[in-house]
Amino acid sequence: MNNPLDNPGVLATVMERFEKQRLPRILAIQEMVERGESLKDFEIEFLKKVFEDTRKYEPFVETHPEFRKLFATVTHLYHNITSEALANETRAAGKKA
C-alpha cells in the first residue's frame, strides 16, 4: 500500500468528504460565477486546495479507472469556474474604467 488511498478506510473518508463537503461548495461557487459574481479570496483558496488535492490523486486515478469520471468532472468544474470568474473580473474592470 504505497498510496494511502489504497486503504479502503482512507478512500472512504476522502470520498465522503468530497461528496458531502467539497462538491456542494464547488457547485455553489459555480452558481455564483454563473450569476456574474466575483470570487472572494477564501473561495479562491478553497478552489486551489481542491485542485491541488485533485492533482495529488491523479496517480491513484490512473490505477483505479472507476474514479476517472469523477476526476474528469472535478477538473472540468475547476476549469469552468476559473474561466467564468476571470470573465466576470474582466467585465467588472471594464465597468470601472
CYANA upper distance limits for C-alpha pairs under 8 A (distance plus 0.5 A):
  1 MET  CA      6 ASP  CA      6.40
  1 MET  CA      7 ASN  CA      7.57
  2 ASN  CA      6 ASP  CA      8.02
  3 ASN  CA      7 ASN  CA      8.30
  3 ASN  CA     60 PHE  CA      7.87
  4 PRO  CA     10 VAL  CA      7.04
  4 PRO  CA     11 LEU  CA      8.22
  5 LEU  CA     10 VAL  CA      6.15
  5 LEU  CA     11 LEU  CA      5.33
  5 LEU  CA     60 PHE  CA      7.73
  6 ASP  CA     10 VAL  CA      8.11
  6 ASP  CA     11 LEU  CA      7.33
  7 ASN  CA     11 LEU  CA      6.67
  8 PRO  CA     12 ALA  CA      6.51
  9 GLY  CA     13 THR  CA      6.74
 10 VAL  CA     14 VAL  CA      6.67
 11 LEU  CA     15 MET  CA      6.57
 12 ALA  CA     16 GLU  CA      6.52
 13 THR  CA     17 ARG  CA      6.60
 14 VAL  CA     18 PHE  CA      6.68
 15 MET  CA     19 GLU  CA      6.54
 16 GLU  CA     20 LYS  CA      6.42
 16 GLU  CA     21 GLN  CA      8.45
 17 ARG  CA     21 GLN  CA      5.89
 17 ARG  CA     22 ARG  CA      7.10
 18 PHE  CA     22 ARG  CA      5.17
 18 PHE  CA     23 LEU  CA      6.22
 19 GLU  CA     23 LEU  CA      5.97
 19 GLU  CA     24 PRO  CA      7.85
 20 LYS  CA     24 PRO  CA      7.19
 21 GLN  CA     25 ARG  CA      7.02
 22 ARG  CA     26 ILE  CA      6.55
 22 ARG  CA     50 VAL  CA      8.26
 23 LEU  CA     27 LEU  CA      6.61
 24 PRO  CA     28 ALA  CA      6.67
 25 ARG  CA     29 ILE  CA      6.67
 26 ILE  CA     30 GLN  CA      6.68
 26 ILE  CA     47 LEU  CA      8.12
 26 ILE  CA     77 LEU  CA      8.28
 27 LEU  CA     31 GLU  CA      6.77
 28 ALA  CA     32 MET  CA      6.83
 29 ILE  CA     33 VAL  CA      6.91
 29 ILE  CA     39 LEU  CA      8.41
 29 ILE  CA     43 GLU  CA      8.01
 29 ILE  CA     81 ILE  CA      7.93
 30 GLN  CA     34 GLU  CA      6.66
 30 GLN  CA     77 LEU  CA      8.18
 30 GLN  CA     80 ASN  CA      8.37
 30 GLN  CA     81 ILE  CA      6.02
 31 GLU  CA     35 ARG  CA      6.81
 32 MET  CA     36 GLY  CA      7.17
 32 MET  CA     37 GLU  CA      5.95
 32 MET  CA     38 SER  CA      8.12
 33 VAL  CA     37 GLU  CA      5.43
 33 VAL  CA     38 SER  CA      6.89
 33 VAL  CA     39 LEU  CA      7.85
 33 VAL  CA     81 ILE  CA      7.17
 33 VAL  CA     84 GLU  CA      6.50
 33 VAL  CA     85 ALA  CA      6.10
 33 VAL  CA     88 ASN  CA      7.70
 34 GLU  CA     84 GLU  CA      7.44
 36 GLY  CA     85 ALA  CA      8.24
 36 GLY  CA     88 ASN  CA      6.09
 37 GLU  CA     85 ALA  CA      8.03
 37 GLU  CA     88 ASN  CA      7.11
 38 SER  CA     85 ALA  CA      6.55
 38 SER  CA     88 ASN  CA      6.69
 38 SER  CA     89 GLU  CA      6.84
 39 LEU  CA     43 GLU  CA      6.48
 39 LEU  CA     44 ILE  CA      6.91
 39 LEU  CA     85 ALA  CA      7.12
 40 LYS  CA     44 ILE  CA      6.86
 41 ASP  CA     45 GLU  CA      6.67
 42 PHE  CA     46 PHE  CA      6.63
 43 GLU  CA     47 LEU  CA      6.72
 44 ILE  CA     48 LYS  CA      6.67
 45 GLU  CA     49 LYS  CA      6.72
 46 PHE  CA     50 VAL  CA      6.76
 47 LEU  CA     51 PHE  CA      6.58
 47 LEU  CA     78 TYR  CA      7.78
 48 LYS  CA     52 GLU  CA      6.54
 49 LYS  CA     53 ASP  CA      6.63
 50 VAL  CA     54 THR  CA      6.55
 51 PHE  CA     55 ARG  CA      6.65
 51 PHE  CA     75 THR  CA      7.97
 51 PHE  CA     78 TYR  CA      7.75
 52 GLU  CA     56 LYS  CA      6.66
 53 ASP  CA     57 TYR  CA      6.77
 54 THR  CA     58 GLU  CA      6.93
 54 THR  CA     71 PHE  CA      7.56
 54 THR  CA     74 VAL  CA      8.16
 54 THR  CA     75 THR  CA      8.20
 57 TYR  CA     61 VAL  CA      6.96
 58 GLU  CA     62 GLU  CA      6.93
 58 GLU  CA     71 PHE  CA      8.22
 59 PRO  CA     63 THR  CA      7.33
 60 PHE  CA     64 HIS  CA      6.66
 61 VAL  CA     65 PRO  CA      6.45
 61 VAL  CA     66 GLU  CA      8.28
 61 VAL  CA     67 PHE  CA      6.20
 61 VAL  CA     68 ARG  CA      6.31
 61 VAL  CA     71 PHE  CA      7.83
 62 GLU  CA     68 ARG  CA      8.03
 64 HIS  CA     68 ARG  CA      7.94
 67 PHE  CA     71 PHE  CA      6.68
 68 ARG  CA     72 ALA  CA      6.54
 69 LYS  CA     73 THR  CA      6.55
 70 LEU  CA     74 VAL  CA      6.72
 71 PHE  CA     75 THR  CA      6.72
 72 ALA  CA     76 HIS  CA      6.49
 73 THR  CA     77 LEU  CA      6.58
 74 VAL  CA     78 TYR  CA      6.63
 75 THR  CA     79 HIS  CA      6.76
 76 HIS  CA     80 ASN  CA      6.64
 77 LEU  CA     81 ILE  CA      6.50
 78 TYR  CA     82 THR  CA      6.60
 79 HIS  CA     83 SER  CA      6.51
 80 ASN  CA     84 GLU  CA      6.58
 81 ILE  CA     85 ALA  CA      6.45
 82 THR  CA     86 LEU  CA      6.58
 83 SER  CA     87 ALA  CA      6.82
 84 GLU  CA     88 ASN  CA      6.63
 85 ALA  CA     89 GLU  CA      6.72
 86 LEU  CA     90 THR  CA      6.65
 87 ALA  CA     91 ARG  CA      6.69
 88 ASN  CA     92 ALA  CA      6.63
 89 GLU  CA     93 ALA  CA      6.55
 90 THR  CA     94 GLY  CA      6.72
 91 ARG  CA     95 LYS  CA      6.86
 92 ALA  CA     96 LYS  CA      6.95
 93 ALA  CA     97 ALA  CA      6.87
